[in-house]
Amino acid sequence: MLELTDAATGKLEEYLNQNNITSAIRIAAMNGCGGLTLGLALDEKKENDAAVEQGGLSLIIDNELLQALEEVKVDFVEPEDSGCGCSGGGGGGGFAVTSKNPLPNSGGGCGNSCASDCGC
């Protein structure tokens, strides 16, 4: 299951519209602070992707990754609400991509905790 909050939808639509971007938004495992973490990137849908359309947005993720994580949520955290210190290098807010299960082969560290707690 993919969930995109209203806050994230608004910020993503604003960014895409301001920059004339029509690409889909990929949720992907990326190297982060001490291990793998979930992040967002612009990309095109591939054969093995799951997709969710919300408003004018297309959110995509590899089917195998989604099956391993079970549930993925994309939110936007305002700077004053951040508090965890991961996002933006000091609680500056930004997109938080979280999952029900930790990333496979994340190797521990912040990659695991952020995937389930603060979404850095």
C-alpha positions in Angstrom: 0.0 0.0 0.0 1.3 3.5 -0.9 0.0 6.5 1.0 0.6 10.1 0.0 -0.6 12.6 2.6 -2.3 15.9 1.6 0.7 17.9 2.9 3.1 15.9 0.7 0.7 16.0 -2.3 0.5 19.8 -2.1 4.3 20.3 -1.8 5.0 17.9 -4.7 2.4 19.4 -7.0 3.8 22.9 -6.2 7.3 21.8 -7.0 6.4 20.0 -10.2 4.2 22.8 -11.5 6.8 25.5 -10.8 9.4 23.5 -12.7 7.2 22.2 -15.5 8.0 18.6 -14.6 5.6 15.8 -15.7 7.7 12.8 -14.5 6.5 10.2 -12.0 7.9 10.3 -8.5 9.8 7.2 -7.5 10.1 5.9 -3.9 13.4 4.2 -3.8 16.0 2.8 -1.4 18.9 5.2 -1.3 22.2 5.5 0.6 21.5 7.7 3.6 23.0 8.6 6.9 24.6 5.4 8.0 22.7 3.0 5.7 19.8 2.6 3.3 16.9 4.9 3.6 13.8 5.6 1.6 13.8 8.7 -0.6 12.1 10.3 -3.6 13.4 10.8 -7.1 11.9 11.7 -10.5 11.7 8.7 -12.8 9.6 6.9 -15.4 7.4 3.9 -14.6 9.0 0.6 -15.4 7.4 -2.8 -16.0 8.0 -4.1 -12.4 6.6 -1.0 -10.7 3.5 -0.5 -8.6 1.9 2.9 -9.2 -0.6 5.1 -7.4 -2.2 8.1 -9.1 -3.3 10.9 -6.7 -4.5 14.2 -8.1 -2.1 15.1 -10.8 0.7 13.0 -9.3 2.0 9.5 -10.2 3.9 7.8 -7.4 5.9 4.6 -8.3 7.8 2.0 -6.4 9.4 -1.3 -7.4 6.9 -4.1 -6.7 9.5 -6.2 -4.8 10.4 -3.3 -2.5 6.8 -2.5 -1.8 6.1 -6.2 -0.9 9.0 -6.2 1.5 8.0 -2.9 3.1 4.2 -3.7 3.0 3.1 -0.1 3.6 4.9 3.1 2.6 3.8 6.6 3.5 5.1 9.9 2.0 4.5 12.9 4.2 5.8 16.5 4.3 6.9 17.7 7.7 7.0 21.4 8.4 10.2 22.7 10.0 8.6 23.5 13.4 7.1 19.9 13.5 10.3 18.0 12.7 12.0 17.4 16.0 13.9 14.3 15.1 17.0 16.0 13.9 17.4 13.8 10.8 15.3 15.6 8.3 17.2 18.5 6.6 20.3 18.0 8.8 18.7 19.6 11.9 15.0 19.3 12.1 14.5 21.6 9.1 11.5 19.7 7.8 11.0 18.1 4.4 9.7 14.9 3.0 9.4 11.9 5.3 9.2 8.5 3.6 8.4 5.8 6.1 7.5 2.2 6.0 5.8 -0.5 8.1 8.8 -2.8 7.8 12.5 -1.8 7.8 14.4 -1.8 4.5 15.8 -5.2 3.5 19.6 -5.3 4.0 19.7 -1.8 5.5 22.6 -2.7 7.8 21.3 -0.9 10.8 22.2 2.6 11.9 20.1 5.5 10.9 18.9 3.8 7.7 16.8 1.5 9.8 15.6 4.0 12.4 14.7 6.6 9.8 12.8 4.2 7.7 10.5 3.5 10.6 10.7 6.6 12.8 11.7 10.0 11.4 12.1 9.7 7.7 15.4 11.5 7.1 
